[in-house]
Amino acid sequence: MSRVSHHLLLCATPTKALCCPDPELGAASWARLKLLVRDLGLEDPDREQGIVLRGKADCLRICAEGPILLIWPDGVVYGGVSAERIEPILRQHVIGGVPIEDWVVARHQFGGHRQRSG
């Protein structure tokens, strides 16, 4: 099983469009995220840093400035994540390790829960 370096959760097409009222904007961001994660080799199981997972979330409880992208385990939440912002976020933050502060709308600290083995 491959190690996971990041999990990208995109709230772009929620059932109640509170954060992202334009479904076409959210759909374009989702399509771009899927394409770039694949094209940049981030889902390659042999990637030394670990694979990058991506998933759609119906709601990340930030009901403004959508589409919203949460990057786990960093706890960084980006707002206004248009299709054009996906590549800079992947290259600078996910690959380079440096968040794009101007686009950050929130930060979360995830608990130190350990996964039980066996």
MOPAC internal coordinates of N, CA, C and O (Angstrom, degrees):
PM7 1SCF
backbone

  N    0.0000 0     0.00 0     0.00 0    0    0    0
  C    1.4450 1     0.00 0     0.00 0    1    0    0
  C    1.5296 1   109.01 1     0.00 0    2    1    0
  O    1.2310 1   120.96 1   -44.11 1    3    2    1
  N    1.3132 1   115.77 1   135.89 1    3    2    1
  C    1.4591 1   121.11 1  -178.47 1    5    3    2
  C    1.5198 1   111.52 1   -78.51 1    6    5    3
  O    1.2310 1   121.08 1   -33.49 1    7    6    5
  N    1.3206 1   115.53 1   146.51 1    7    6    5
  C    1.4585 1   121.71 1   174.48 1    9    7    6
  C    1.5244 1   108.22 1   -74.08 1   10    9    7
  O    1.2310 1   120.68 1   -38.17 1   11   10    9
  N    1.3332 1   116.30 1   141.83 1   11   10    9
  C    1.4595 1   121.65 1   178.74 1   13   11   10
  C    1.5260 1   108.51 1   -98.64 1   14   13   11
  O    1.2310 1   120.54 1   -56.67 1   15   14   13
  N    1.3272 1   116.58 1   123.33 1   15   14   13
  C    1.4607 1   119.65 1   177.97 1   17   15   14
  C    1.5287 1   110.82 1   -87.70 1   18   17   15
  O    1.2310 1   120.20 1   140.41 1   19   18   17
  N    1.3181 1   117.23 1   -39.59 1   19   18   17
  C    1.4566 1   122.74 1  -178.46 1   21   19   18
  C    1.5272 1   109.67 1  -147.42 1   22   21   19
  O    1.2310 1   121.67 1   -26.37 1   23   22   21
  N    1.3288 1   114.41 1   153.63 1   23   22   21
  C    1.4628 1   121.12 1   169.38 1   25   23   22
  C    1.5178 1   106.09 1  -127.89 1   26   25   23
  O    1.2310 1   120.83 1   -58.36 1   27   26   25
  N    1.3214 1   116.01 1   121.64 1   27   26   25
  C    1.4584 1   122.41 1  -177.16 1   29   27   26
  C    1.5207 1   108.32 1  -102.31 1   30   29   27
  O    1.2310 1   120.59 1   -61.10 1   31   30   29
  N    1.3227 1   116.48 1   118.90 1   31   30   29
  C    1.4558 1   122.12 1  -179.54 1   33   31   30
  C    1.5206 1   108.47 1  -111.27 1   34   33   31
  O    1.2310 1   121.11 1   -61.23 1   35   34   33
  N    1.3289 1   115.48 1   118.77 1   35   34   33
  C    1.4565 1   121.01 1  -176.86 1   37   35   34
  C    1.5165 1   110.21 1  -111.21 1   38   37   35
  O    1.2310 1   121.05 1   -60.56 1   39   38   37
  N    1.3152 1   115.60 1   119.44 1   39   38   37
  C    1.4583 1   121.83 1   173.02 1   41   39   38
  C    1.5168 1   105.62 1   -95.19 1   42   41   39
  O    1.2310 1   120.90 1   -82.69 1   43   42   41
  N    1.3316 1   115.88 1    97.31 1   43   42   41
  C    1.4551 1   119.82 1  -173.36 1   45   43   42
  C    1.5203 1   112.95 1  -129.11 1   46   45   43
  O    1.2310 1   120.20 1   156.70 1   47   46   45
  N    1.3064 1   117.21 1   -23.30 1   47   46   45
  C    1.4690 1   120.58 1  -177.69 1   49   47   46
  C    1.5268 1   109.55 1  -134.55 1   50   49   47
  O    1.2310 1   120.34 1  -121.31 1   51   50   49
  N    1.3427 1   116.95 1    58.69 1   51   50   49
  C    1.4563 1   119.79 1  -176.90 1   53   51   50
  C    1.5266 1   112.35 1   -69.41 1   54   53   51
  O    1.2310 1   121.06 1   -24.26 1   55   54   53
  N    1.3284 1   115.57 1   155.74 1   55   54   53
  C    1.4619 1   119.57 1   177.96 1   57   55   54
  C    1.5159 1   111.37 1   -68.48 1   58   57   55
  O    1.2310 1   119.87 1   147.78 1   59   58   57
  N    1.3220 1   117.86 1   -32.22 1   59   58   57
  C    1.4614 1   122.74 1   173.27 1   61   59   58
  C    1.5236 1   105.93 1  -112.13 1   62   61   59
  O    1.2310 1   120.33 1   -77.63 1   63   62   61
  N    1.2925 1   116.98 1   102.37 1   63   62   61
  C    1.4624 1   122.09 1  -171.63 1   65   63   62
  C    1.5268 1   112.21 1   -74.44 1   66   65   63
  O    1.2310 1   120.56 1  -111.12 1   67   66   65
  N    1.3189 1   116.53 1    68.88 1   67   66   65
  C    1.4573 1   120.56 1   178.95 1   69   67   66
  C    1.5188 1   111.66 1   -86.32 1   70   69   67
  O    1.2310 1   120.32 1   140.87 1   71   70   69
  N    1.3141 1   117.00 1   -39.13 1   71   70   69
  C    1.4649 1   119.45 1  -176.78 1   73   71   70
  C    1.5180 1   112.06 1   -90.35 1   74   73   71
  O    1.2310 1   120.48 1   151.60 1   75   74   73
  N    1.3129 1   116.69 1   -28.40 1   75   74   73
  C    1.4624 1   120.96 1  -174.52 1   77   75   74
  C    1.5238 1   108.76 1  -136.94 1   78   77   75
  O    1.2310 1   120.13 1   -96.67 1   79   78   77
  N    1.3275 1   117.35 1    83.33 1   79   78   77
  C    1.4572 1   119.95 1  -174.10 1   81   79   78
  C    1.5294 1   115.04 1   -68.61 1   82   81   79
  O    1.2310 1   119.98 1   165.07 1   83   82   81
  N    1.3339 1   117.64 1   -14.93 1   83   82   81
  C    1.4661 1   121.00 1   179.79 1   85   83   82
  C    1.5281 1   109.66 1  -101.28 1   86   85   83
  O    1.2310 1   119.97 1   -79.53 1   87   86   85
  N    1.3371 1   117.66 1   100.47 1   87   86   85
  C    1.4658 1   119.78 1  -177.47 1   89   87   86
  C    1.5310 1   113.80 1   -61.28 1   90   89   87
  O    1.2310 1   119.99 1   153.02 1   91   90   89
  N    1.3230 1   117.63 1   -26.98 1   91   90   89
  C    1.4629 1   119.87 1   179.10 1   93   91   90
  C    1.5234 1   111.32 1   -68.56 1   94   93   91
  O    1.2310 1   120.17 1   142.96 1   95   94   93
  N    1.3216 1   117.29 1   -37.04 1   95   94   93
  C    1.4673 1   121.39 1   176.81 1   97   95   94
  C    1.5257 1   110.24 1   -62.83 1   98   97   95
  O    1.2310 1   120.39 1   133.28 1   99   98   97
  N    1.3197 1   116.87 1   -46.72 1   99   98   97
  C    1.4555 1   120.98 1   179.11 1  101   99   98
  C    1.5141 1   112.79 1   -63.57 1  102  101   99
  O    1.2310 1   120.61 1   137.96 1  103  102  101
  N    1.3250 1   116.43 1   -42.04 1  103  102  101
  C    1.4683 1   120.81 1   179.89 1  105  103  102
  C    1.5285 1   110.72 1   -64.31 1  106  105  103
  O    1.2310 1   120.40 1   141.18 1  107  106  105
  N    1.3272 1   116.84 1   -38.82 1  107  106  105
  C    1.4739 1   120.43 1   178.57 1  109  107  106
  C    1.5303 1   110.85 1   -66.16 1  110  109  107
  O    1.2310 1   120.41 1   140.55 1  111  110  109
  N    1.3300 1   116.83 1   -39.45 1  111  110  109
  C    1.4700 1   120.36 1   178.11 1  113  111  110
  C    1.5237 1   110.75 1   -64.62 1  114  113  111
  O    1.2310 1   120.35 1   137.49 1  115  114  113
  N    1.3296 1   116.94 1   -42.51 1  115  114  113
  C    1.4559 1   121.51 1   179.49 1  117  115  114
  C    1.5339 1   110.82 1   -63.39 1  118  117  115
  O    1.2310 1   120.42 1   135.05 1  119  118  117
  N    1.3302 1   116.80 1   -44.95 1  119  118  117
  C    1.4674 1   120.71 1   179.39 1  121  119  118
  C    1.5260 1   110.88 1   -61.16 1  122  121  119
  O    1.2310 1   120.46 1   138.05 1  123  122  121
  N    1.3163 1   116.73 1   -41.95 1  123  122  121
  C    1.4726 1   121.17 1  -179.95 1  125  123  122
  C    1.5250 1   111.19 1   -67.29 1  126  125  123
  O    1.2310 1   120.32 1   139.49 1  127  126  125
  N    1.3250 1   116.99 1   -40.51 1  127  126  125
  C    1.4627 1   120.58 1   178.57 1  129  127  126
  C    1.5223 1   110.62 1   -61.61 1  130  129  127
  O    1.2310 1   120.08 1   131.76 1  131  130  129
  N    1.3250 1   117.46 1   -48.24 1  131  130  129
  C    1.4706 1   121.01 1   179.20 1  133  131  130
  C    1.5213 1   111.12 1   -58.38 1  134  133  131
  O    1.2310 1   120.60 1   133.84 1  135  134  133
  N    1.3300 1   116.46 1   -46.16 1  135  134  133
  C    1.4569 1   121.51 1  -178.23 1  137  135  134
  C    1.5278 1   111.67 1   -62.17 1  138  137  135
  O    1.2310 1   120.41 1   131.27 1  139  138  137
  N    1.3253 1   116.82 1   -48.73 1  139  138  137
  C    1.4655 1   120.02 1  -175.10 1  141  139  138
  C    1.5227 1   112.82 1   -71.83 1  142  141  139
  O    1.2310 1   119.52 1   143.91 1  143  142  141
  N    1.3157 1   118.51 1   -36.09 1  143  142  141
  C    1.4737 1   119.51 1   176.56 1  145  143  142
  C    1.5269 1   109.14 1   -58.77 1  146  145  143
  O    1.2310 1   120.83 1   139.42 1  147  146  145
  N    1.3210 1   116.02 1   -40.58 1  147  146  145
  C    1.4659 1   120.06 1   178.13 1  149  147  146
  C    1.5359 1   111.10 1   -71.61 1  150  149  147
  O    1.2310 1   120.38 1   129.26 1  151  150  149
  N    1.3352 1   116.88 1   -50.74 1  151  150  149
  C    1.4681 1   120.74 1  -174.26 1  153  151  150
  C    1.5245 1   113.51 1   -65.67 1  154  153  151
  O    1.2310 1   120.18 1   149.50 1  155  154  153
  N    1.3284 1   117.25 1   -30.50 1  155  154  153
  C    1.4667 1   120.62 1   178.30 1  157  155  154
  C    1.5335 1   112.45 1   -85.02 1  158  157  155
  O    1.2310 1   120.34 1  -177.10 1  159  158  157
  N    1.3249 1   116.96 1     2.90 1  159  158  157
  C    1.4587 1   120.99 1   177.14 1  161  159  158
  C    1.5189 1   114.06 1    73.35 1  162  161  159
  O    1.2310 1   120.30 1  -160.51 1  163  162  161
  N    1.3235 1   117.04 1    19.49 1  163  162  161
  C    1.4593 1   119.90 1  -175.13 1  165  163  162
  C    1.5305 1   113.13 1   -75.93 1  166  165  163
  O    1.2310 1   120.25 1   162.64 1  167  166  165
  N    1.3277 1   117.12 1   -17.36 1  167  166  165
  C    1.4617 1   119.30 1   178.54 1  169  167  166
  C    1.5394 1   112.05 1  -101.60 1  170  169  167
  O    1.2310 1   121.11 1  -168.32 1  171  170  169
  N    1.3099 1   115.49 1    11.68 1  171  170  169
  C    1.4657 1   121.02 1   178.62 1  173  171  170
  C    1.5298 1   109.59 1   -71.02 1  174  173  171
  O    1.2310 1   119.56 1   -60.27 1  175  174  173
  N    1.3448 1   118.44 1   119.73 1  175  174  173
  C    1.4639 1   120.53 1  -178.42 1  177  175  174
  C    1.5318 1   113.56 1   -61.52 1  178  177  175
  O    1.2310 1   120.11 1   162.18 1  179  178  177
  N    1.3344 1   117.39 1   -17.82 1  179  178  177
  C    1.4540 1   120.99 1   178.52 1  181  179  178
  C    1.5325 1   112.71 1   -93.07 1  182  181  179
  O    1.2310 1   120.08 1  -176.03 1  183  182  181
  N    1.3176 1   117.44 1     3.97 1  183  182  181
  C    1.4748 1   121.17 1   179.24 1  185  183  182
  C    1.5242 1   108.73 1   -63.66 1  186  185  183
  O    1.2310 1   120.71 1   -55.98 1  187  186  185
  N    1.3181 1   116.25 1   124.02 1  187  186  185
  C    1.4625 1   122.51 1  -174.29 1  189  187  186
  C    1.5274 1   112.83 1   -57.40 1  190  189  187
  O    1.2310 1   120.14 1   140.63 1  191  190  189
  N    1.3305 1   117.33 1   -39.37 1  191  190  189
  C    1.4637 1   121.17 1  -177.54 1  193  191  190
  C    1.5291 1   112.59 1   -77.91 1  194  193  191
  O    1.2310 1   120.16 1   170.42 1  195  194  193
  N    1.3256 1   117.30 1    -9.58 1  195  194  193
  C    1.4621 1   122.15 1  -176.24 1  197  195  194
  C    1.5168 1   110.00 1   105.51 1  198  197  195
  O    1.2310 1   121.42 1   -16.18 1  199  198  197
  N    1.3151 1   114.89 1   163.82 1  199  198  197
  C    1.4552 1   119.29 1  -177.81 1  201  199  198
  C    1.5249 1   110.75 1   -82.86 1  202  201  199
  O    1.2310 1   121.52 1   -20.54 1  203  202  201
  N    1.3191 1   114.70 1   159.46 1  203  202  201
  C    1.4588 1   121.94 1   175.45 1  205  203  202
  C    1.5263 1   106.68 1  -111.85 1  206  205  203
  O    1.2310 1   121.14 1   -59.65 1  207  206  205
  N    1.3190 1   115.42 1   120.35 1  207  206  205
  C    1.4549 1   120.95 1   176.00 1  209  207  206
  C    1.5169 1   108.72 1   -92.61 1  210  209  207
  O    1.2310 1   120.79 1   -24.41 1  211  210  209
  N    1.3178 1   116.09 1   155.59 1  211  210  209
  C    1.4600 1   120.47 1   175.62 1  213  211  210
  C    1.5194 1   107.53 1  -139.64 1  214  213  211
  O    1.2310 1   121.64 1   -34.31 1  215  214  213
  N    1.3409 1   114.46 1   145.69 1  215  214  213
  C    1.4514 1   118.88 1   179.88 1  217  215  214
  C    1.5137 1   110.61 1  -154.71 1  218  217  215
  O    1.2310 1   121.82 1   -24.55 1  219  218  217
  N    1.3328 1   114.13 1   155.45 1  219  218  217
  C    1.4611 1   120.74 1   175.93 1  221  219  218
  C    1.5119 1   108.41 1   -89.86 1  222  221  219
  O    1.2310 1   120.92 1   -42.60 1  223  222  221
  N    1.3031 1   115.84 1   137.40 1  223  222  221
  C    1.4618 1   121.34 1   175.25 1  225  223  222
  C    1.5254 1   107.48 1  -116.86 1  226  225  223
  O    1.2310 1   120.78 1   -40.44 1  227  226  225
  N    1.3199 1   116.11 1   139.56 1  227  226  225
  C    1.4523 1   118.66 1   178.87 1  229  227  226
  C    1.5234 1   110.87 1   -74.57 1  230  229  227
  O    1.2310 1   120.39 1   148.03 1  231  230  229
  N    1.3263 1   116.86 1   -31.97 1  231  230  229
  C    1.4596 1   119.95 1  -179.85 1  233  231  230
  C    1.5264 1   109.45 1  -158.98 1  234  233  231
  O    1.2310 1   120.95 1   -48.96 1  235  234  233
  N    1.3186 1   115.78 1   131.04 1  235  234  233
  C    1.4652 1   121.73 1   175.47 1  237  235  234
  C    1.5252 1   111.14 1  -109.42 1  238  237  235
  O    1.2310 1   120.75 1  -168.20 1  239  238  237
  N    1.3230 1   116.17 1    11.80 1  239  238  237
  C    1.4649 1   124.30 1   175.92 1  241  239  238
  C    1.5267 1   113.56 1    62.95 1  242  241  239
  O    1.2310 1   121.37 1  -148.86 1  243  242  241
  N    1.3139 1   114.99 1    31.14 1  243  242  241
  C    1.4676 1   121.68 1   170.41 1  245  243  242
  C    1.5218 1   104.44 1  -126.18 1  246  245  243
  O    1.2310 1   120.73 1   -85.93 1  247  246  245
  N    1.2985 1   116.20 1    94.07 1  247  246  245
  C    1.4689 1   121.50 1  -168.67 1  249  247  246
  C    1.5198 1   112.61 1   -90.90 1  250  249  247
  O    1.2310 1   120.61 1  -129.89 1  251  250  249
  N    1.2987 1   116.45 1    50.11 1  251  250  249
  C    1.4631 1   121.99 1   176.99 1  253  251  250
  C    1.5186 1   108.30 1  -163.81 1  254  253  251
  O    1.2310 1   120.84 1   -19.43 1  255  254  253
  N    1.2982 1   115.99 1   160.57 1  255  254  253
  C    1.4640 1   122.68 1   172.47 1  257  255  254
  C    1.5191 1   114.38 1    60.77 1  258  257  255
  O    1.2310 1   119.57 1  -148.68 1  259  258  257
  N    1.3249 1   118.42 1    31.32 1  259  258  257
  C    1.4502 1   120.89 1  -178.97 1  261  259  258
  C    1.5102 1   112.70 1   -78.81 1  262  261  259
  O    1.2310 1   120.77 1   -10.44 1  263  262  261
  N    1.2983 1   116.14 1   169.56 1  263  262  261
  C    1.4575 1   129.29 1    -5.56 1  265  263  262
  C    1.5380 1   112.18 1   -60.23 1  266  265  263
  O    1.2310 1   121.69 1   -30.36 1  267  266  265
  N    1.3172 1   114.38 1   149.64 1  267  266  265
  C    1.4608 1   122.86 1  -177.76 1  269  267  266
  C    1.5294 1   108.66 1  -110.32 1  270  269  267
  O    1.2310 1   120.53 1   -43.82 1  271  270  269
  N    1.3276 1   116.60 1   136.18 1  271  270  269
  C    1.4649 1   121.75 1   177.78 1  273  271  270
  C    1.5214 1   109.06 1  -124.99 1  274  273  271
  O    1.2310 1   120.63 1   -58.74 1  275  274  273
  N    1.3296 1   116.40 1   121.26 1  275  274  273
  C    1.4605 1   122.99 1   175.99 1  277  275  274
  C    1.5171 1   108.19 1  -103.13 1  278  277  275
  O    1.2310 1   120.70 1   -51.08 1  279  278  277
  N    1.3166 1   116.26 1   128.92 1  279  278  277
  C    1.4612 1   121.03 1   178.84 1  281  279  278
  C    1.5270 1   108.49 1  -108.75 1  282  281  279
  O    1.2310 1   121.62 1   -67.09 1  283  282  281
  N    1.3253 1   114.51 1   112.91 1  283  282  281
  C    1.4626 1   122.50 1   176.37 1  285  283  282
  C    1.5164 1   107.54 1   -96.24 1  286  285  283
  O    1.2310 1   117.72 1   -39.15 1  287  286  285
  N    1.2857 1   121.95 1   140.85 1  287  286  285
  C    1.4562 1   129.40 1     8.88 1  289  287  286
  C    1.5214 1   113.29 1   -93.47 1  290  289  287
  O    1.2310 1   120.10 1  -174.69 1  291  290  289
  N    1.3426 1   117.41 1     5.31 1  291  290  289
  C    1.4573 1   120.90 1  -174.11 1  293  291  290
  C    1.5242 1   113.04 1   -68.60 1  294  293  291
  O    1.2310 1   120.44 1   153.59 1  295  294  293
  N    1.3324 1   116.76 1   -26.41 1  295  294  293
  C    1.4575 1   120.68 1  -179.63 1  297  295  294
  C    1.5124 1   113.62 1    76.28 1  298  297  295
  O    1.2310 1   120.12 1  -163.28 1  299  298  297
  N    1.3078 1   117.38 1    16.72 1  299  298  297
  C    1.4548 1   121.77 1  -179.80 1  301  299  298
  C    1.5309 1   108.68 1   -89.43 1  302  301  299
  O    1.2310 1   121.27 1   -46.91 1  303  302  301
  N    1.3424 1   115.17 1   133.09 1  303  302  301
  C    1.4562 1   121.37 1   179.50 1  305  303  302
  C    1.5227 1   108.26 1  -117.22 1  306  305  303
  O    1.2310 1   121.22 1   -57.08 1  307  306  305
  N    1.3235 1   115.27 1   122.92 1  307  306  305
  C    1.4628 1   121.66 1   177.63 1  309  307  306
  C    1.5213 1   109.50 1  -101.02 1  310  309  307
  O    1.2310 1   120.85 1   -36.95 1  311  310  309
  N    1.3238 1   115.98 1   143.05 1  311  310  309
  C    1.4603 1   121.70 1   174.97 1  313  311  310
  C    1.5103 1   110.20 1  -113.50 1  314  313  311
  O    1.2310 1   121.35 1   -17.70 1  315  314  313
  N    1.3356 1   115.03 1   162.30 1  315  314  313
  C    1.4618 1   119.95 1   179.10 1  317  315  314
  C    1.5074 1   112.78 1    61.29 1  318  317  315
  O    1.2310 1   120.77 1  -141.51 1  319  318  317
  N    1.3343 1   116.14 1    38.49 1  319  318  317
  C    1.4685 1   120.69 1  -173.57 1  321  319  318
  C    1.5290 1   110.07 1   -82.15 1  322  321  319
  O    1.2310 1   121.89 1   -98.47 1  323  322  321
  N    1.3148 1   114.00 1    81.53 1  323  322  321
  C    1.4660 1   121.25 1   175.42 1  325  323  322
  C    1.5268 1   108.56 1   -73.38 1  326  325  323
  O    1.2310 1   121.05 1   -11.37 1  327  326  325
  N    1.3094 1   115.60 1   168.63 1  327  326  325
  C    1.4690 1   120.47 1   177.64 1  329  327  326
  C    1.5277 1   110.68 1   -57.73 1  330  329  327
  O    1.2310 1   120.21 1   146.70 1  331  330  329
  N    1.3303 1   117.21 1   -33.30 1  331  330  329
  C    1.4706 1   121.53 1  -179.15 1  333  331  330
  C    1.5239 1   112.67 1   -70.40 1  334  333  331
  O    1.2310 1   120.15 1   155.69 1  335  334  333
  N    1.3254 1   117.32 1   -24.31 1  335  334  333
  C    1.4677 1   120.09 1  -179.67 1  337  335  334
  C    1.5299 1   113.25 1   -86.00 1  338  337  335
  O    1.2310 1   119.90 1   165.90 1  339  338  337
  N    1.3071 1   117.80 1   -14.10 1  339  338  337
  C    1.4720 1   120.51 1  -176.07 1  341  339  338
  C    1.5291 1   111.47 1   -60.53 1  342  341  339
  O    1.2310 1   120.04 1   129.13 1  343  342  341
  N    1.3237 1   117.52 1   -50.87 1  343  342  341
  C    1.4669 1   119.41 1  -176.04 1  345  343  342
  C    1.5246 1   113.07 1   -62.10 1  346  345  343
  O    1.2310 1   118.80 1   133.21 1  347  346  345
  N    1.3433 1   119.89 1   -46.79 1  347  346  345
  C    1.4685 1   117.85 1   177.28 1  349  347  346
  C    1.5308 1   112.78 1   -60.28 1  350  349  347
  O    1.2310 1   119.99 1   142.36 1  351  350  349
  N    1.3249 1   117.63 1   -37.64 1  351  350  349
  C    1.4698 1   120.06 1   178.42 1  353  351  350
  C    1.5211 1   110.47 1   -64.10 1  354  353  351
  O    1.2310 1   120.14 1   135.93 1  355  354  353
  N    1.3200 1   117.33 1   -44.07 1  355  354  353
  C    1.4688 1   120.03 1   179.60 1  357  355  354
  C    1.5237 1   111.04 1   -64.72 1  358  357  355
  O    1.2310 1   120.27 1   132.93 1  359  358  357
  N    1.3220 1   117.09 1   -47.07 1  359  358  357
  C    1.4695 1   119.96 1  -175.99 1  361  359  358
  C    1.5278 1   112.13 1   -70.20 1  362  361  359
  O    1.2310 1   120.04 1   132.70 1  363  362  361
  N    1.3251 1   117.53 1   -47.30 1  363  362  361
  C    1.4615 1   119.80 1  -174.27 1  365  363  362
  C    1.5240 1   112.54 1   -80.23 1  366  365  363
  O    1.2310 1   119.72 1   138.29 1  367  366  365
  N    1.3326 1   118.15 1   -41.71 1  367  366  365
  C    1.4599 1   120.42 1  -174.91 1  369  367  366
  C    1.5237 1   112.24 1   -93.03 1  370  369  367
  O    1.2310 1   120.30 1   120.71 1  371  370  369
  N    1.3239 1   117.04 1   -59.29 1  371  370  369
  C    1.4665 1   119.39 1  -174.32 1  373  371  370
  C    1.5239 1   111.63 1   -66.87 1  374  373  371
  O    1.2310 1   119.79 1   135.18 1  375  374  373
  N    1.3031 1   118.00 1   -44.82 1  375  374  373
  C    1.4662 1   121.12 1  -179.72 1  377  375  374
  C    1.5308 1   110.47 1   -84.99 1  378  377  375
  O    1.2310 1   120.16 1   134.04 1  379  378  377
  N    1.3308 1   117.30 1   -45.96 1  379  378  377
  C    1.4606 1   121.35 1  -174.23 1  381  379  378
  C    1.5169 1   115.64 1   -86.88 1  382  381  379
  O    1.2310 1   120.44 1   162.24 1  383  382  381
  N    1.3296 1   116.77 1   -17.76 1  383  382  381
  C    1.4561 1   119.93 1   177.32 1  385  383  382
  C    1.5212 1   115.97 1    82.04 1  386  385  383
  O    1.2310 1   120.41 1  -169.75 1  387  386  385
  N    1.3415 1   116.83 1    10.25 1  387  386  385
  C    1.4626 1   120.16 1  -177.65 1  389  387  386
  C    1.5323 1   109.44 1  -118.98 1  390  389  387
  O    1.2310 1   119.91 1   -68.85 1  391  390  389
  N    1.3304 1   117.79 1   111.15 1  391  390  389
  C    1.4675 1   119.70 1   178.36 1  393  391  390
  C    1.5263 1   111.88 1   -62.48 1  394  393  391
  O    1.2310 1   120.86 1   -27.01 1  395  394  393
  N    1.3197 1   115.95 1   152.99 1  395  394  393
  C    1.4620 1   122.09 1   175.63 1  397  395  394
  C    1.5269 1   106.35 1   -93.55 1  398  397  395
  O    1.2310 1   120.88 1   -86.18 1  399  398  397
  N    1.3071 1   115.93 1    93.82 1  399  398  397
  C    1.4673 1   122.68 1  -169.37 1  401  399  398
  C    1.5212 1   113.70 1   -57.54 1  402  401  399
  O    1.2310 1   119.93 1   145.14 1  403  402  401
  N    1.3203 1   117.74 1   -34.86 1  403  402  401
  C    1.4668 1   120.34 1  -178.09 1  405  403  402
  C    1.5254 1   112.65 1   -64.02 1  406  405  403
  O    1.2310 1   119.78 1   159.29 1  407  406  405
  N    1.3133 1   118.02 1   -20.71 1  407  406  405
  C    1.4630 1   121.56 1  -177.62 1  409  407  406
  C    1.5292 1   112.65 1  -103.89 1  410  409  407
  O    1.2310 1   119.97 1   175.67 1  411  410  409
  N    1.3269 1   117.67 1    -4.33 1  411  410  409
  C    1.4672 1   121.54 1  -178.24 1  413  411  410
  C    1.5264 1   109.05 1   -76.99 1  414  413  411
  O    1.2310 1   120.96 1   -51.04 1  415  414  413
  N    1.3509 1   115.76 1   128.96 1  415  414  413
  C    1.4741 1   120.53 1   178.87 1  417  415  414
  C    1.5244 1   112.14 1  -110.50 1  418  417  415
  O    1.2310 1   119.85 1   164.64 1  419  418  417
  N    1.3133 1   117.90 1   -15.36 1  419  418  417
  C    1.4708 1   121.21 1   178.92 1  421  419  418
  C    1.5199 1   108.92 1  -164.72 1  422  421  419
  O    1.2310 1   121.86 1   -17.21 1  423  422  421
  N    1.3293 1   114.05 1   162.79 1  423  422  421
  C    1.4723 1   121.73 1   174.28 1  425  423  422
  C    1.5120 1   107.64 1  -136.28 1  426  425  423
  O    1.2310 1   121.05 1   -38.75 1  427  426  425
  N    1.3187 1   115.59 1   141.25 1  427  426  425
  C    1.4560 1   121.79 1   177.63 1  429  427  426
  C    1.5218 1   108.57 1  -124.77 1  430  429  427
  O    1.2310 1   120.80 1   -38.84 1  431  430  429
  N    1.2940 1   116.08 1   141.16 1  431  430  429
  C    1.4558 1   119.98 1   172.78 1  433  431  430
  C    1.5248 1   106.73 1  -103.03 1  434  433  431
  O    1.2310 1   121.04 1   -59.86 1  435  434  433
  N    1.3068 1   115.62 1   120.14 1  435  434  433
  C    1.4570 1   119.58 1  -179.90 1  437  435  434
  C    1.5077 1   109.34 1   -84.87 1  438  437  435
  O    1.2310 1   120.78 1   -37.36 1  439  438  437
  N    1.3326 1   116.12 1   142.64 1  439  438  437
  C    1.4548 1   122.12 1  -178.31 1  441  439  438
  C    1.5054 1   112.56 1   -63.77 1  442  441  439
  O    1.2310 1   121.23 1   -17.10 1  443  442  441
  N    1.2941 1   115.26 1   162.90 1  443  442  441
  C    1.4617 1   122.31 1  -178.60 1  445  443  442
  C    1.5131 1   112.41 1   -88.65 1  446  445  443
  O    1.2310 1   120.17 1  -140.84 1  447  446  445
  N    1.3123 1   117.29 1    39.16 1  447  446  445
  C    1.4569 1   119.96 1   179.32 1  449  447  446
  C    1.5092 1   109.61 1   -68.53 1  450  449  447
  O    1.2310 1   121.52 1   -48.22 1  451  450  449
  N    1.3113 1   114.69 1   131.78 1  451  450  449
  C    1.4596 1   119.73 1   178.74 1  453  451  450
  C    1.5194 1   109.23 1   -97.04 1  454  453  451
  O    1.2310 1   121.63 1   -36.28 1  455  454  453
  N    1.2911 1   114.48 1   143.72 1  455  454  453
  C    1.4611 1   120.13 1   176.36 1  457  455  454
  C    1.5139 1   107.86 1   -80.49 1  458  457  455
  O    1.2310 1   120.71 1   -48.13 1  459  458  457
  N    1.3051 1   116.25 1   131.87 1  459  458  457
  C    1.4647 1   119.82 1   177.16 1  461  459  458
  C    1.5105 1   109.86 1   -76.29 1  462  461  459
  O    1.2310 1   120.55 1   -41.69 1  463  462  461
  N    1.2872 1   116.55 1   138.31 1  463  462  461
  C    1.4500 1   119.91 1   178.27 1  465  463  462
  C    1.5180 1   109.54 1  -100.30 1  466  465  463
  O    1.2310 1   122.09 1   -20.91 1  467  466  465
  N    1.3236 1   113.61 1   159.09 1  467  466  465
  C    1.4395 1   121.01 1   172.20 1  469  467  466
  C    1.4196 1   116.85 1    74.90 1  470  469  467
  O    1.2310 1   120.10 1   180.00 1  471  470  469

